[in-house]
Amino acid sequence: MFDVILSPDSPVKEKYRAGFDSLREVISQDSNPVLLKYRLKNAG
């Protein structure tokens, strides 16, 4: 998935690309990684 996320056609914002690129360096397919996306609602 990193190849898709980091491709020039990807809608991922540039500020997040560095984070995904650093993740690619520390995990491998054998690591069985799971990435979660979450968003917290405003309480007020």
Secondary structure, 3 states (H helix, E strand, C coil): CHHHHCCCCCCCCHHHHHHHHHHHHHCCHHHCCCCCCCCCCCCC
